[in-house]
Amino acid sequence: MTTVAEESDSLKGERRTELIPLHRSLSLTVKKRMAVTGDARKEDADYKRLQSFPLIRHSDMSEEMRVETMDLCVTACEKFISNNESAAKMIKECMDKKFGSSWHVVIGEGFGFEVTHEVRNLLYMFFGGSLAVCVWKCS
């Protein structure tokens, strides 16, 4: 059996070496990492819960169209939490039905864009903290 030497301090300030089975020390390390990862996930979930409102970064749509598009984006992002592609597809299909064809949608956490779009047909918003949604019409 493989062992690891571990030094511990006693009450008198002496140092003593103990032999601990290697599988036990690895198990302790893994449990500590899992606890840290679990805490980080909880904090991330709490942050996303706090940032669950939509934040419009830029829009040149009319008020009525912007509200409908924003509600649609929030619904799609909440429905497909872990699948941005399905959320984008849902938004595009609904926008094509409501406002005519040639809508494009990008959803993600780290992207830049430069698009040519029709006037009064662009929405760039954030949802859930760091999730960005860009919707535009180009024909």
Buried (B, 14 or more C-beta within 10 A) or exposed (E): EEEEEEEEEEEEEEEEEEEEEEEEBEEEEEEEEEEEEEEEEEEEEEEBEEBEEBEBEEBBBEEEBBEBBBEBBBBBBEEBEEEBEEBBBBBBEBBEEEBEEBBBBBBEEEEEEEEEBEEEBBBBBBBBBEBBBBBBBEE
